[in-house]
Amino acid sequence: MTTNHLTLLTDLYELTMMQGYFKTGNQDSVVFDAFYRANPDNGGYAICAGLAQIIEYIEQLHFDSSDISYLRSLGMFEEDFLSYLETFHFSGDLYAVPEGTVIFPREPLVKVIAPIMEAQLIETAILNILNHQSLIATKAARVCYAAQGDGVMEFGLRRAQGPDAGVYGARAAVIGGCSGTSNVLCGKLFGIPVKGTHAHSWIMSFPDEFTAFSTYAKYYPESCILLVDTYDTLKSGVPNAIRVFQQMREQGIALVNYGIRMDSGDLAYLSKKARKMLDQAGFFDAVISASNDLDEYLIENLKAQGAAITSWGVGTNLITSKNCPAFGGVYKLAAIQNQQGEFIPKIKLSENTEKVTNPGNKTIYRIYEKDSGKIKADLICLEGEAFDCEKDLRIFDPIETWKYTNLKGGTYTMRRLPVQVFDKGQCIYQSPSVMEIRNYCQQEKDTLWNETKRFAYPSKVYVDLSDELFEMKRQILRGYSK
């Protein structure tokens, strides 16, 4: 699985605009920002994912002979433009928030500085990759929060919307916090732990349930999780699993990573009954794993009922982000460079306040409370602005400006979020491994207040504008109102 050659993974209007820029001689360098406007599931945060695939896409970006032939066949593109495409490559700069970072609406997650034709072409693919993987990583983070430290396995491949979504969705789910995946190809490509048990068909293929269990235990003694709900969970499945565990113990086989899985029924009731039966037989450390259309809300509810489940397999609702199937990221022009090399800010207006963009060449600083290490707010500012954490800082809501906070010097710290990924068309950033990103993401989630993580009416983390950026935006808006 590789992006390899996805140059035509774009909307037609990107190419028609490119030809228009080519014909008019427009080679201006521009700034485009990729950002999103609202957190999935009405949550308090999101998780950024997809940068590694964006890098691979841009590195492979070129038009081969078959691409040129196809575009010629459309009858829309002239020969001089097609000749230009034959030697096309990305020559610009790209900055991005690293994968696994906690993110909030309106922040530039990816910033492209490049000639306008180049910046325009890569819009669609960047959004396709960023939107999908950030959506799944965010969903996984929510599911893992509900699990309260229990292991969560992603196993939604068969329900994913195609192979790409299955592979890169599983990767994103692990970034968000899942401990592994059932997807073997994903495991091979990205060094992710692969996990699994067996299906009901395994049980049904044997003369009886006990024989099926004991045979499985024979071949997989160090990963013996038995599916106990094929016939009757409490009357048959759990007792037969206990018989197998007793047999293994009598044979001197070490009981490691062993237990049961349930895929149907009242999981709270059944897990508590099963736990009691396992404990009475002396198998206190046996895992009780559960699946069956789980999501963060059901897991939270089962936890509240005292379910004795210690491992969760989450499929359809995770890999599809079923109740929030789109991330909603957008890609907007923010500045155009003039002949003097200065970036002239540009703004998109709208009847909807939340759709008015932030102009200029920008970056993001995250503000932390020094004592707790928790996120206080994010600050979008212009490139080149500097801040002194030993000085007082006043931040305010850029829409409801009467809402403000005064931060005392020495009580807060700041961190610049974006890193440079491409410099003049060359990648200068090395993506960490998926498991390294997962560990980083866990540290990132730990900087959130619990009030922001809750599912119902989470506390908002404010994304503010610096004084300089706010004043620039206000002056531009005043100019349009004249």
PEZIPE-V544911 format. One record per helix or strand. SS is the DSSP state (alpha for helix, beta for strand). FROM is the first residue (numbers start at 1). LEN is the number of residues. Records with the same first field share a line. If there is no record, write none. Layout:
SS=FROM-LEN / FROM-LEN
This chain:
alpha=12-13 / 40-3 / 51-9 / 65-9 / 79-8 / 116-6 / 123-25 / 157-3 / 163-14 / 184-7 / 200-5 / 209-11 / 233-18 / 267-14 / 296-9 / 316-4 / 353-3 / 434-13 / 450-4 / 467-15
beta=29-8 / 46-2 / 93-5 / 102-2 / 110-6 / 151-4 / 180-2 / 194-1 / 224-4 / 258-5 / 287-4 / 311-4 / 329-9 / 343-3 / 362-8 / 375-8 / 393-4 / 404-4 / 412-5 / 418-6 / 426-2 / 463-3
